[in-house]
Amino acid sequence: MVVAAAMSEEILSFDWGTTIIGVLDVNTDIYTPYCGADRIDGVRRIASCCGTVVSFNGNLYDLPQMAKFLGLASAEDLQLRGTHVDMLDITSQARWPGPNTIIGSERLPARYARYCRDIPIPASPVQDGYEAGNWRDCYMAAGLWKKWKLGELRSPS
């Protein structure tokens, strides 16, 4: 399920891990793990994306970790070229609408199960367990983003 409007722009879903930043190209389903010292290439890819970059909890964790990795004072100093969409914030607003959104404690797998239960997660294209977990997080964040862009981000009754 690729969102038709998204195909005209680059859409990258990413996840920062302890020793990895994974990047999933949403339009092509190509996942690239950047490990160890190569994380700098992943950070550059995210920062230079002119389209949309998607994360889950990126505002509170991934972007600050990327900034720290680069020696920057804060995530605002990353100066992303594209638009960042944090699906933790979006799903929280969908679940608890109103002026004072509750972020909640549900982690990514629970949010994905709540909103994307009709989209099974396929087998990971990578064999390494750590990278496979990172791919899964990128995939789930992208799935939530797709549902949101299609206007289908509603909790099942």
N, CA, C and O atoms as a GROMACS GRO file, in nm:
protein
  628
    1MET      N    1   0.084  -0.118   0.000
    1MET     CA    2   0.000   0.000   0.000
    1MET      C    3   0.089   0.124   0.000
    1MET      O    4   0.140   0.163   0.105
    2VAL      N    5   0.109   0.186  -0.113
    2VAL     CA    6   0.184   0.310  -0.123
    2VAL      C    7   0.085   0.422  -0.149
    2VAL      O    8  -0.001   0.412  -0.237
    3VAL      N    9   0.096   0.526  -0.073
    3VAL     CA   10   0.009   0.641  -0.088
    3VAL      C   11   0.044   0.710  -0.220
    3VAL      O   12   0.159   0.748  -0.240
    4ALA      N   13  -0.053   0.725  -0.310
    4ALA     CA   14  -0.028   0.778  -0.444
    4ALA      C   15   0.040   0.914  -0.442
    4ALA      O   16   0.134   0.937  -0.519
    5ALA      N   17  -0.003   1.004  -0.356
    5ALA     CA   18   0.057   1.137  -0.351
    5ALA      C   19   0.201   1.132  -0.304
    5ALA      O   20   0.282   1.218  -0.338
    6ALA      N   21   0.234   1.030  -0.225
    6ALA     CA   22   0.369   1.021  -0.171
    6ALA      C   23   0.471   0.984  -0.277
    6ALA      O   24   0.589   1.013  -0.261
    7MET      N   25   0.428   0.920  -0.384
    7MET     CA   26   0.522   0.871  -0.483
    7MET      C   27   0.597   0.983  -0.553
    7MET      O   28   0.704   0.959  -0.609
    8SER      N   29   0.546   1.104  -0.551
    8SER     CA   30   0.613   1.214  -0.618
    8SER      C   31   0.722   1.277  -0.531
    8SER      O   32   0.800   1.359  -0.580
    9GLU      N   33   0.730   1.241  -0.406
    9GLU     CA   34   0.833   1.294  -0.318
    9GLU      C   35   0.899   1.181  -0.241
    9GLU      O   36   0.843   1.072  -0.227
   10GLU      N   37   1.018   1.208  -0.192
   10GLU     CA   38   1.089   1.108  -0.113
   10GLU      C   39   1.027   1.100   0.026
   10GLU      O   40   1.006   1.202   0.091
   11ILE      N   41   0.999   0.979   0.068
   11ILE     CA   42   0.944   0.953   0.201
   11ILE      C   43   1.037   0.853   0.268
   11ILE      O   44   1.054   0.741   0.219
   12LEU      N   45   1.098   0.892   0.379
   12LEU     CA   46   1.189   0.805   0.452
   12LEU      C   47   1.138   0.784   0.593
   12LEU      O   48   1.108   0.880   0.664
   13SER      N   49   1.128   0.659   0.633
   13SER     CA   50   1.094   0.625   0.770
   13SER      C   51   1.225   0.584   0.838
   13SER      O   52   1.302   0.507   0.781
   14PHE      N   53   1.249   0.635   0.958
   14PHE     CA   54   1.377   0.605   1.022
   14PHE      C   55   1.360   0.572   1.169
   14PHE      O   56   1.261   0.606   1.233
   15ASP      N   57   1.463   0.503   1.221
   15ASP     CA   58   1.464   0.468   1.362
   15ASP      C   59   1.608   0.468   1.411
   15ASP      O   60   1.695   0.406   1.350
   16TRP      N   61   1.633   0.538   1.520
   16TRP     CA   62   1.765   0.544   1.582
   16TRP      C   63   1.772   0.435   1.688
   16TRP      O   64   1.685   0.427   1.775
   17GLY      N   65   1.874   0.352   1.679
   17GLY     CA   66   1.896   0.250   1.779
   17GLY      C   67   2.026   0.277   1.854
   17GLY      O   68   2.086   0.383   1.837
   18THR      N   69   2.067   0.184   1.936
   18THR     CA   70   2.189   0.202   2.015
   18THR      C   71   2.312   0.217   1.927
   18THR      O   72   2.396   0.304   1.952
   19THR      N   73   2.322   0.134   1.824
   19THR     CA   74   2.439   0.139   1.735
   19THR      C   75   2.399   0.144   1.588
   19THR      O   76   2.478   0.109   1.501
   20ILE      N   77   2.278   0.188   1.561
   20ILE     CA   78   2.225   0.184   1.425
   20ILE      C   79   2.128   0.299   1.401
   20ILE      O   80   2.060   0.344   1.493
   21ILE      N   81   2.122   0.346   1.279
   21ILE     CA   82   2.009   0.424   1.233
   21ILE      C   83   1.962   0.353   1.106
   21ILE      O   84   2.036   0.339   1.009
   22GLY      N   85   1.837   0.310   1.110
   22GLY     CA   86   1.780   0.243   0.995
   22GLY      C   87   1.694   0.339   0.916
   22GLY      O   88   1.624   0.423   0.973
   23VAL      N   89   1.699   0.326   0.784
   23VAL     CA   90   1.621   0.413   0.697
   23VAL      C   91   1.545   0.326   0.598
   23VAL      O   92   1.605   0.246   0.525
   24LEU      N   93   1.414   0.341   0.594
   24LEU     CA   94   1.328   0.270   0.500
   24LEU      C   95   1.272   0.370   0.400
   24LEU      O   96   1.203   0.464   0.438
   25ASP      N   97   1.302   0.349   0.273
   25ASP     CA   98   1.243   0.431   0.168
   25ASP      C   99   1.101   0.379   0.150
   25ASP      O  100   1.081   0.267   0.102
   26VAL      N  101   1.004   0.458   0.186
   26VAL     CA  102   0.864   0.415   0.187
   26VAL      C  103   0.812   0.387   0.046
   26VAL      O  104   0.729   0.298   0.027
   27ASN      N  105   0.861   0.461  -0.053
   27ASN     CA  106   0.814   0.441  -0.190
   27ASN      C  107   0.869   0.315  -0.255
   27ASN      O  108   0.802   0.256  -0.340
   28THR      N  109   0.988   0.273  -0.216
   28THR     CA  110   1.049   0.155  -0.279
   28THR      C  111   1.058   0.035  -0.187
   28THR      O  112   1.090  -0.075  -0.232
   29ASP      N  113   1.030   0.053  -0.057
   29ASP     CA  114   1.045  -0.050   0.046
   29ASP      C  115   1.190  -0.097   0.062
   29ASP      O  116   1.214  -0.209   0.106
   30ILE      N  117   1.285  -0.014   0.025
   30ILE     CA  118   1.426  -0.049   0.042
   30ILE      C  119   1.474   0.003   0.176
   30ILE      O  120   1.467   0.122   0.206
   31TYR      N  121   1.523  -0.090   0.257
   31TYR     CA  122   1.572  -0.060   0.392
   31TYR      C  123   1.725  -0.057   0.389
   31TYR      O  124   1.789  -0.145   0.332
   32THR      N  125   1.781   0.046   0.453
   32THR     CA  126   1.926   0.056   0.463
   32THR      C  127   1.964   0.074   0.610
   32THR      O  128   1.925   0.173   0.672
   33PRO      N  129   2.040  -0.021   0.666
   33PRO     CA  130   2.090  -0.004   0.802
   33PRO      C  131   2.226   0.064   0.799
   33PRO      O  132   2.316   0.022   0.726
   34TYR      N  133   2.240   0.169   0.877
   34TYR     CA  134   2.368   0.238   0.891
   34TYR      C  135   2.419   0.209   1.032
   34TYR      O  136   2.363   0.257   1.130
   35CYS      N  137   2.524   0.130   1.040
   35CYS     CA  138   2.573   0.084   1.171
   35CYS      C  139   2.706   0.148   1.207
   35CYS      O  140   2.785   0.186   1.121
   36GLY      N  141   2.729   0.159   1.339
   36GLY     CA  142   2.857   0.209   1.388
   36GLY      C  143   2.891   0.345   1.331
   36GLY      O  144   2.809   0.437   1.334
   37ALA      N  145   3.012   0.357   1.281
   37ALA     CA  146   3.060   0.485   1.226
   37ALA      C  147   2.981   0.527   1.103
   37ALA      O  148   2.977   0.646   1.070
   38ASP      N  149   2.918   0.432   1.034
   38ASP     CA  150   2.839   0.465   0.914
   38ASP      C  151   2.709   0.537   0.948
   38ASP      O  152   2.638   0.583   0.858
   39ARG      N  153   2.677   0.547   1.077
   39ARG     CA  154   2.555   0.618   1.116
   39ARG      C  155   2.555   0.762   1.065
   39ARG      O  156   2.449   0.818   1.039
   40ILE      N  157   2.672   0.820   1.050
   40ILE     CA  158   2.681   0.956   0.999
   40ILE      C  159   2.617   0.966   0.861
   40ILE      O  160   2.553   1.067   0.829
   41ASP      N  161   2.632   0.862   0.779
   41ASP     CA  162   2.570   0.861   0.646
   41ASP      C  163   2.418   0.855   0.656
   41ASP      O  164   2.348   0.919   0.578
   42GLY      N  165   2.368   0.779   0.753
   42GLY     CA  166   2.224   0.773   0.775
   42GLY      C  167   2.168   0.905   0.823
   42GLY      O  168   2.061   0.948   0.778
   43VAL      N  169   2.240   0.970   0.914
   43VAL     CA  170   2.198   1.101   0.965
   43VAL      C  171   2.196   1.202   0.850
   43VAL      O  172   2.102   1.280   0.837
   44ARG      N  173   2.299   1.200   0.768
   44ARG     CA  174   2.303   1.292   0.653
   44ARG      C  175   2.187   1.265   0.558
   44ARG      O  176   2.126   1.359   0.506
   45ARG      N  177   2.156   1.139   0.536
   45ARG     CA  178   2.045   1.105   0.446
   45ARG      C  179   1.914   1.159   0.499
   45ARG      O  180   1.835   1.216   0.423
   46ILE      N  181   1.890   1.142   0.628
   46ILE     CA  182   1.766   1.193   0.689
   46ILE      C  183   1.764   1.346   0.681
   46ILE      O  184   1.665   1.404   0.640
   47ALA      N  185   1.874   1.410   0.721
   47ALA     CA  186   1.879   1.556   0.725
   47ALA      C  187   1.865   1.619   0.587
   47ALA      O  188   1.810   1.729   0.574
   48SER      N  189   1.914   1.552   0.483
   48SER     CA  190   1.912   1.610   0.349
   48SER      C  191   1.787   1.574   0.269
   48SER      O  192   1.769   1.624   0.158
   49CYS      N  193   1.702   1.489   0.323
   49CYS     CA  194   1.578   1.450   0.253
   49CYS      C  195   1.489   1.573   0.235
   49CYS      O  196   1.454   1.640   0.332
   50CYS      N  197   1.454   1.601   0.111
   50CYS     CA  198   1.369   1.718   0.082
   50CYS      C  199   1.220   1.685   0.094
   50CYS      O  200   1.136   1.775   0.087
   51GLY      N  201   1.187   1.560   0.113
   51GLY     CA  202   1.047   1.519   0.124
   51GLY      C  203   1.002   1.511   0.268
   51GLY      O  204   1.007   1.610   0.342
   52THR      N  205   0.958   1.393   0.308
   52THR     CA  206   0.906   1.369   0.441
   52THR      C  207   0.990   1.264   0.512
   52THR      O  208   1.023   1.160   0.453
   53VAL      N  209   1.023   1.290   0.636
   53VAL     CA  210   1.090   1.191   0.720
   53VAL      C  211   0.994   1.154   0.832
   53VAL      O  212   0.939   1.241   0.900
   54VAL      N  213   0.976   1.024   0.851
   54VAL     CA  214   0.877   0.971   0.943
   54VAL      C  215   0.949   0.897   1.055
   54VAL      O  216   1.044   0.822   1.032
   55SER      N  217   0.902   0.919   1.178
   55SER     CA  218   0.957   0.846   1.292
   55SER      C  219   0.843   0.814   1.388
   55SER      O  220   0.730   0.858   1.370
   56PHE      N  221   0.876   0.737   1.489
   56PHE     CA  222   0.786   0.716   1.602
   56PHE      C  223   0.867   0.754   1.725
   56PHE      O  224   0.965   0.687   1.759
   57ASN      N  225   0.826   0.860   1.792
   57ASN     CA  226   0.895   0.917   1.906
   57ASN      C  227   1.024   0.989   1.865
   57ASN      O  228   1.117   1.001   1.944
   58GLY      N  229   1.028   1.036   1.742
   58GLY     CA  230   1.144   1.107   1.693
   58GLY      C  231   1.168   1.239   1.762
   58GLY      O  232   1.282   1.279   1.784
   59ASN      N  233   1.060   1.309   1.797
   59ASN     CA  234   1.076   1.439   1.862
   59ASN      C  235   1.142   1.426   1.999
   59ASN      O  236   1.223   1.511   2.038
   60LEU      N  237   1.107   1.321   2.071
   60LEU     CA  238   1.160   1.305   2.207
   60LEU      C  239   1.287   1.221   2.213
   60LEU      O  240   1.365   1.235   2.307
   61TYR      N  241   1.309   1.133   2.114
   61TYR     CA  242   1.425   1.044   2.123
   61TYR      C  243   1.516   1.048   2.001
   61TYR      O  244   1.632   1.088   2.012
   62ASP      N  245   1.467   1.007   1.885
   62ASP     CA  246   1.552   0.988   1.767
   62ASP      C  247   1.626   1.116   1.725
   62ASP      O  248   1.747   1.113   1.707
   63LEU      N  249   1.554   1.225   1.709
   63LEU     CA  250   1.619   1.349   1.665
   63LEU      C  251   1.718   1.402   1.769
   63LEU      O  252   1.828   1.444   1.731
   64PRO      N  253   1.685   1.402   1.899
   64PRO     CA  254   1.786   1.443   1.997
   64PRO      C  255   1.910   1.352   1.997
   64PRO      O  256   2.022   1.400   2.016
   65GLN      N  257   1.890   1.221   1.976
   65GLN     CA  258   2.004   1.131   1.969
   65GLN      C  259   2.091   1.160   1.847
   65GLN      O  260   2.214   1.155   1.855
   66MET      N  261   2.027   1.190   1.735
   66MET     CA  262   2.102   1.226   1.614
   66MET      C  263   2.182   1.353   1.638
   66MET      O  264   2.299   1.362   1.600
   67ALA      N  265   2.121   1.452   1.702
   67ALA     CA  266   2.190   1.578   1.730
   67ALA      C  267   2.309   1.554   1.823
   67ALA      O  268   2.418   1.607   1.801
   68LYS      N  269   2.287   1.473   1.925
   68LYS     CA  270   2.394   1.440   2.020
   68LYS      C  271   2.509   1.370   1.947
   68LYS      O  272   2.626   1.400   1.973
   69PHE      N  273   2.476   1.279   1.857
   69PHE     CA  274   2.577   1.206   1.779
   69PHE      C  275   2.662   1.303   1.697
   69PHE      O  276   2.782   1.282   1.679
   70LEU      N  277   2.600   1.408   1.646
   70LEU     CA  278   2.671   1.508   1.566
   70LEU      C  279   2.739   1.616   1.649
   70LEU      O  280   2.810   1.701   1.595
   71GLY      N  281   2.718   1.612   1.781
   71GLY     CA  282   2.778   1.713   1.867
   71GLY      C  283   2.701   1.844   1.869
   71GLY      O  284   2.756   1.948   1.904
   72LEU      N  285   2.574   1.839   1.831
   72LEU     CA  286   2.490   1.959   1.829
   72LEU      C  287   2.422   1.976   1.964
   72LEU      O  288   2.404   1.880   2.038
   73ALA      N  289   2.385   2.098   1.994
   73ALA     CA  290   2.324   2.130   2.122
   73ALA      C  291   2.182   2.073   2.135
   73ALA      O  292   2.141   2.032   2.244
   74SER      N  293   2.107   2.072   2.024
   74SER     CA  294   1.968   2.025   2.032
   74SER      C  295   1.922   1.974   1.895
   74SER      O  296   1.989   1.992   1.793
   75ALA      N  297   1.807   1.910   1.896
   75ALA     CA  298   1.750   1.856   1.772
   75ALA      C  299   1.718   1.968   1.673
   75ALA      O  300   1.723   1.946   1.552
   76GLU      N  301   1.685   2.086   1.722
   76GLU     CA  302   1.655   2.198   1.634
   76GLU      C  303   1.776   2.235   1.548
   76GLU      O  304   1.760   2.288   1.438
   77ASP      N  305   1.895   2.208   1.598
   77ASP     CA  306   2.017   2.240   1.524
   77ASP      C  307   2.043   2.145   1.407
   77ASP      O  308   2.134   2.169   1.328
   78LEU      N  309   1.964   2.038   1.396
   78LEU     CA  310   1.980   1.944   1.284
   78LEU      C  311   1.946   2.010   1.150
   78LEU      O  312   2.004   1.974   1.047
   79GLN      N  313   1.855   2.104   1.151
   79GLN     CA  314   1.811   2.174   1.031
   79GLN      C  315   1.771   2.077   0.919
   79GLN      O  316   1.830   2.075   0.811
   80LEU      N  317   1.670   1.997   0.947
   80LEU     CA  318   1.618   1.904   0.847
   80LEU      C  319   1.566   1.982   0.727
   80LEU      O  320   1.499   2.084   0.743
   81ARG      N  321   1.597   1.934   0.608
   81ARG     CA  322   1.550   2.001   0.486
   81ARG      C  323   1.404   1.970   0.459
   81ARG      O  324   1.331   2.053   0.405
   82GLY      N  325   1.361   1.851   0.495
   82GLY     CA  326   1.224   1.810   0.469
   82GLY      C  327   1.134   1.831   0.589
   82GLY      O  328   1.169   1.902   0.684
   83THR      N  329   1.019   1.769   0.582
   83THR     CA  330   0.921   1.777   0.689
   83THR      C  331   0.929   1.652   0.775
   83THR      O  332   0.924   1.540   0.724
   84HIS      N  333   0.943   1.671   0.906
   84HIS     CA  334   0.944   1.557   0.997
   84HIS      C  335   0.804   1.533   1.052
   84HIS      O  336   0.738   1.626   1.097
   85VAL      N  337   0.761   1.408   1.046
   85VAL     CA  338   0.632   1.368   1.101
   85VAL      C  339   0.657   1.263   1.208
   85VAL      O  340   0.712   1.156   1.179
   86ASP      N  341   0.618   1.292   1.330
   86ASP     CA  342   0.635   1.199   1.441
   86ASP      C  343   0.503   1.127   1.464
   86ASP      O  344   0.406   1.187   1.509
   87MET      N  345   0.500   0.999   1.433
   87MET     CA  346   0.375   0.923   1.443
   87MET      C  347   0.332   0.898   1.588
   87MET      O  348   0.216   0.864   1.611
   88LEU      N  349   0.422   0.914   1.685
   88LEU     CA  350   0.379   0.909   1.824
   88LEU      C  351   0.285   1.025   1.851
   88LEU      O  352   0.179   1.006   1.912
   89ASP      N  353   0.322   1.144   1.806
   89ASP     CA  354   0.238   1.261   1.826
   89ASP      C  355   0.106   1.248   1.750
   89ASP      O  356  -0.001   1.278   1.804
   90ILE      N  357   0.112   1.202   1.626
   90ILE     CA  358  -0.009   1.190   1.542
   90ILE      C  359  -0.104   1.086   1.600
   90ILE      O  360  -0.224   1.112   1.609
   91THR      N  361  -0.053   0.969   1.639
   91THR     CA  362  -0.142   0.865   1.693
   91THR      C  363  -0.195   0.905   1.830
   91THR      O  364  -0.306   0.865   1.867
   92SER      N  365  -0.119   0.982   1.905
   92SER     CA  366  -0.169   1.029   2.035
   92SER      C  367  -0.286   1.125   2.015
   92SER      O  368  -0.385   1.119   2.087
   93GLN      N  369  -0.272   1.214   1.916
   93GLN     CA  370  -0.382   1.306   1.886
   93GLN      C  371  -0.505   1.230   1.837
   93GLN      O  372  -0.618   1.267   1.870
   94ALA      N  373  -0.484   1.125   1.759
   94ALA     CA  374  -0.596   1.045   1.709
   94ALA      C  375  -0.665   0.971   1.824
   94ALA      O  376  -0.787   0.960   1.827
   95ARG      N  377  -0.587   0.922   1.918
   95ARG     CA  378  -0.643   0.844   2.028
   95ARG      C  379  -0.706   0.932   2.135
   95ARG      O  380  -0.810   0.897   2.190
   96TRP      N  381  -0.643   1.045   2.164
   96TRP     CA  382  -0.690   1.135   2.268
   96TRP      C  383  -0.704   1.275   2.210
   96TRP      O  384  -0.624   1.363   2.242
   97PRO      N  385  -0.805   1.298   2.124
   97PRO     CA  386  -0.819   1.429   2.061
   97PRO      C  387  -0.851   1.538   2.162
   97PRO      O  388  -0.904   1.513   2.270
   98GLY      N  389  -0.816   1.657   2.125
   98GLY     CA  390  -0.844   1.772   2.211
   98GLY      C  391  -0.724   1.863   2.219
   98GLY      O  392  -0.620   1.836   2.160
   99PRO      N  393  -0.742   1.972   2.293
   99PRO     CA  394  -0.634   2.072   2.298
   99PRO      C  395  -0.512   2.026   2.378
   99PRO      O  396  -0.402   2.076   2.356
  100ASN      N  397  -0.530   1.933   2.470
  100ASN     CA  398  -0.420   1.884   2.554
  100ASN      C  399  -0.395   1.737   2.525
  100ASN      O  400  -0.439   1.650   2.600
  101THR      N  401  -0.326   1.710   2.417
  101THR     CA  402  -0.301   1.572   2.375
  101THR      C  403  -0.220   1.497   2.479
  101THR      O  404  -0.123   1.549   2.534
  102ILE      N  405  -0.263   1.376   2.506
  102ILE     CA  406  -0.192   1.287   2.596
  102ILE      C  407  -0.100   1.202   2.509
  102ILE      O  408  -0.146   1.140   2.413
  103ILE      N  409   0.027   1.198   2.540
  103ILE     CA  410   0.120   1.115   2.462
  103ILE      C  411   0.096   0.968   2.491
  103ILE      O  412   0.098   0.886   2.400
  104GLY      N  413   0.073   0.933   2.614
  104GLY     CA  414   0.045   0.795   2.650
  104GLY      C  415   0.170   0.710   2.655
  104GLY      O  416   0.278   0.753   2.613
  105SER      N  417   0.155   0.590   2.705
  105SER     CA  418   0.270   0.503   2.724
  105SER      C  419   0.276   0.387   2.626
  105SER      O  420   0.368   0.305   2.632
  106GLU      N  421   0.179   0.379   2.535
  106GLU     CA  422   0.183   0.270   2.437
  106GLU      C  423   0.305   0.283   2.349
  106GLU      O  424   0.332   0.389   2.293
  107ARG      N  425   0.378   0.176   2.336
  107ARG     CA  426   0.495   0.174   2.250
  107ARG      C  427   0.453   0.147   2.106
  107ARG      O  428   0.336   0.122   2.078
  108LEU      N  429   0.548   0.153   2.016
  108LEU     CA  430   0.520   0.139   1.873
  108LEU      C  431   0.444   0.011   1.838
  108LEU      O  432   0.345   0.020   1.765
  109PRO      N  433   0.485  -0.108   1.884
  109PRO     CA  434   0.409  -0.228   1.846
  109PRO      C  435   0.261  -0.222   1.886
  109PRO      O  436   0.174  -0.269   1.812
  110ALA      N  437   0.233  -0.165   2.002
  110ALA     CA  438   0.093  -0.154   2.047
  110ALA      C  439   0.016  -0.054   1.961
  110ALA      O  440  -0.100  -0.078   1.928
  111ARG      N  441   0.080   0.057   1.926
  111ARG     CA  442   0.013   0.155   1.839
  111ARG      C  443  -0.011   0.096   1.700
  111ARG      O  444  -0.117   0.115   1.641
  112TYR      N  445   0.087   0.024   1.649
  112TYR     CA  446   0.071  -0.038   1.518
  112TYR      C  447  -0.044  -0.140   1.522
  112TYR      O  448  -0.128  -0.143   1.432
  113ALA      N  449  -0.048  -0.221   1.626
  113ALA     CA  450  -0.155  -0.320   1.640
  113ALA      C  451  -0.292  -0.252   1.649
  113ALA      O  452  -0.390  -0.304   1.596
  114ARG      N  453  -0.299  -0.138   1.715
  114ARG     CA  454  -0.425  -0.066   1.731
  114ARG      C  455  -0.475  -0.010   1.598
  114ARG      O  456  -0.593  -0.022   1.566
  115TYR      N  457  -0.386   0.052   1.521
  115TYR     CA  458  -0.428   0.123   1.400
  115TYR      C  459  -0.406   0.047   1.270
  115TYR      O  460  -0.468   0.080   1.169
  116CYS      N  461  -0.319  -0.051   1.270
  116CYS     CA  462  -0.283  -0.120   1.144
  116CYS      C  463  -0.303  -0.271   1.154
  116CYS      O  464  -0.231  -0.347   1.090
  117ARG      N  465  -0.399  -0.314   1.231
  117ARG     CA  466  -0.418  -0.458   1.249
  117ARG      C  467  -0.453  -0.529   1.119
  117ARG      O  468  -0.441  -0.651   1.110
  118ASP      N  469  -0.497  -0.454   1.018
  118ASP     CA  470  -0.529  -0.514   0.889
  118ASP      C  471  -0.406  -0.525   0.798
  118ASP      O  472  -0.416  -0.576   0.686
  119ILE      N  473  -0.290  -0.478   0.845
  119ILE     CA  474  -0.167  -0.484   0.765
  119ILE      C  475  -0.066  -0.570   0.840
  119ILE      O  476   0.003  -0.521   0.929
  120PRO      N  477  -0.055  -0.697   0.804
  120PRO     CA  478   0.041  -0.783   0.873
  120PRO      C  479   0.185  -0.738   0.840
  120PRO      O  480   0.213  -0.688   0.732
  121ILE      N  481   0.272  -0.758   0.936
  121ILE     CA  482   0.412  -0.723   0.915
  121ILE      C  483   0.480  -0.841   0.845
  121ILE      O  484   0.478  -0.952   0.897
  122PRO      N  485   0.538  -0.818   0.728
  122PRO     CA  486   0.602  -0.927   0.655
  122PRO      C  487   0.734  -0.968   0.722
  122PRO      O  488   0.781  -0.904   0.816
  123ALA      N  489   0.790  -1.076   0.673
  123ALA     CA  490   0.921  -1.119   0.723
  123ALA      C  491   1.023  -1.012   0.691
  123ALA      O  492   1.017  -0.946   0.587
  124SER      N  493   1.116  -0.996   0.780
  124SER     CA  494   1.220  -0.895   0.762
  124SER      C  495   1.309  -0.930   0.642
  124SER      O  496   1.342  -1.046   0.621
  125PRO      N  497   1.348  -0.829   0.565
  125PRO     CA  498   1.439  -0.854   0.453
  125PRO      C  499   1.584  -0.869   0.497
  125PRO      O  500   1.671  -0.901   0.416
  126VAL      N  501   1.613  -0.846   0.626
  126VAL     CA  502   1.749  -0.862   0.677
  126VAL      C  503   1.753  -0.976   0.777
  126VAL      O  504   1.654  -1.005   0.844
  127GLN      N  505   1.868  -1.042   0.786
  127GLN     CA  506   1.881  -1.161   0.870
  127GLN      C  507   1.925  -1.130   1.013
  127GLN      O  508   1.881  -1.196   1.107
  128ASP      N  509   2.011  -1.031   1.029
  128ASP     CA  510   2.062  -0.996   1.161
  128ASP      C  511   1.946  -0.955   1.251
  128ASP      O  512   1.864  -0.871   1.213
  129GLY      N  513   1.938  -1.013   1.372
  129GLY     CA  514   1.826  -0.987   1.462
  129GLY      C  515   1.812  -0.842   1.503
  129GLY      O  516   1.701  -0.790   1.510
  130TYR      N  517   1.924  -0.776   1.531
  130TYR     CA  518   1.920  -0.635   1.572
  130TYR      C  519   1.872  -0.548   1.456
  130TYR      O  520   1.788  -0.460   1.475
  131GLU      N  521   1.927  -0.572   1.338
  131GLU     CA  522   1.885  -0.496   1.220
  131GLU      C  523   1.740  -0.526   1.185
  131GLU      O  524   1.667  -0.437   1.141
  132ALA      N  525   1.699  -0.651   1.203
  132ALA     CA  526   1.560  -0.688   1.174
  132ALA      C  527   1.463  -0.613   1.266
  132ALA      O  528   1.356  -0.571   1.223
  133GLY      N  529   1.501  -0.597   1.391
  133GLY     CA  530   1.418  -0.520   1.484
  133GLY      C  531   1.410  -0.374   1.444
  133GLY      O  532   1.305  -0.311   1.456
  134ASN      N  533   1.520  -0.320   1.397
  134ASN     CA  534   1.523  -0.182   1.351
  134ASN      C  535   1.437  -0.167   1.226
  134ASN      O  536   1.361  -0.071   1.214
  135TRP      N  537   1.450  -0.261   1.133
  135TRP     CA  538   1.367  -0.259   1.012
  135TRP      C  539   1.220  -0.261   1.051
  135TRP      O  540   1.139  -0.186   0.995
  136ARG      N  541   1.185  -0.346   1.146
  136ARG     CA  542   1.045  -0.359   1.189
  136ARG      C  543   0.992  -0.225   1.241
  136ARG      O  544   0.880  -0.186   1.210
  137ASP      N  545   1.072  -0.155   1.320
  137ASP     CA  546   1.029  -0.025   1.372
  137ASP      C  547   1.010   0.076   1.259
  137ASP      O  548   0.913   0.152   1.260
  138CYS      N  549   1.101   0.076   1.162
  138CYS     CA  550   1.086   0.165   1.046
  138CYS      C  551   0.959   0.130   0.970
  138CYS      O  552   0.884   0.218   0.928
  139TYR      N  553   0.934   0.000   0.952
  139TYR     CA  554   0.817  -0.048   0.878
  139TYR      C  555   0.687  -0.008   0.950
  139TYR      O  556   0.592   0.038   0.886
  140MET      N  557   0.683  -0.025   1.082
  140MET     CA  558   0.562   0.009   1.156
  140MET      C  559   0.535   0.160   1.154
  140MET      O  560   0.420   0.201   1.139
  141ALA      N  561   0.639   0.241   1.170
  141ALA     CA  562   0.620   0.386   1.163
  141ALA      C  563   0.568   0.426   1.026
  141ALA      O  564   0.480   0.512   1.015
  142ALA      N  565   0.623   0.364   0.920
  142ALA     CA  566   0.576   0.392   0.784
  142ALA      C  567   0.431   0.349   0.766
  142ALA      O  568   0.353   0.419   0.701
  143GLY      N  569   0.393   0.234   0.823
  143GLY     CA  570   0.255   0.187   0.813
  143GLY      C  571   0.158   0.283   0.880
  143GLY      O  572   0.050   0.310   0.825
  144LEU      N  573   0.194   0.334   0.996
  144LEU     CA  574   0.110   0.433   1.063
  144LEU      C  575   0.098   0.560   0.979
  144LEU      O  576  -0.010   0.617   0.968
  145TRP      N  577   0.209   0.604   0.920
  145TRP     CA  578   0.208   0.723   0.836
  145TRP      C  579   0.115   0.704   0.717
  145TRP      O  580   0.038   0.794   0.683
  146LYS      N  581   0.122   0.588   0.653
  146LYS     CA  582   0.036   0.560   0.536
  146LYS      C  583  -0.111   0.568   0.575
  146LYS      O  584  -0.192   0.628   0.505
  147LYS      N  585  -0.146   0.505   0.688
  147LYS     CA  586  -0.285   0.511   0.736
  147LYS      C  587  -0.329   0.655   0.759
  147LYS      O  588  -0.440   0.694   0.723
  148TRP      N  589  -0.241   0.733   0.820
  148TRP     CA  590  -0.271   0.873   0.849
  148TRP      C  591  -0.292   0.951   0.720
  148TRP      O  592  -0.388   1.026   0.708
  149LYS      N  593  -0.203   0.933   0.622
  149LYS     CA  594  -0.214   1.006   0.496
  149LYS      C  595  -0.340   0.968   0.420
  149LYS      O  596  -0.395   1.050   0.346
  150LEU      N  597  -0.386   0.846   0.436
  150LEU     CA  598  -0.509   0.801   0.369
  150LEU      C  599  -0.635   0.841   0.448
  150LEU      O  600  -0.747   0.815   0.404
  151GLY      N  601  -0.616   0.903   0.563
  151GLY     CA  602  -0.730   0.942   0.647
  151GLY      C  603  -0.793   0.823   0.718
  151GLY      O  604  -0.910   0.828   0.756
  152GLU      N  605  -0.716   0.717   0.737
  152GLU     CA  606  -0.769   0.594   0.797
  152GLU      C  607  -0.713   0.566   0.935
  152GLU      O  608  -0.719   0.453   0.982
  153LEU      N  609  -0.658   0.665   1.000
  153LEU     CA  610  -0.596   0.645   1.130
  153LEU      C  611  -0.703   0.658   1.239
  153LEU      O  612  -0.714   0.760   1.306
  154ARG      N  613  -0.779   0.552   1.253
  154ARG     CA  614  -0.885   0.548   1.353
  154ARG      C  615  -0.871   0.421   1.434
  154ARG      O  616  -0.839   0.315   1.381
  155SER      N  617  -0.894   0.433   1.563
  155SER     CA  618  -0.890   0.316   1.649
  155SER      C  619  -1.010   0.227   1.618
  155SER      O  620  -1.121   0.277   1.601
  156PRO      N  621  -0.988   0.096   1.611
  156PRO     CA  622  -1.103   0.008   1.590
  156PRO      C  623  -1.196   0.013   1.712
  156PRO      O  624  -1.151   0.037   1.824
  157SER      N  625  -1.322  -0.009   1.689
  157SER     CA  626  -1.421  -0.002   1.797
  157SER      C  627  -1.402  -0.118   1.893
  157SER      O  628  -1.476  -0.130   1.991
   0.00000   0.00000   0.00000
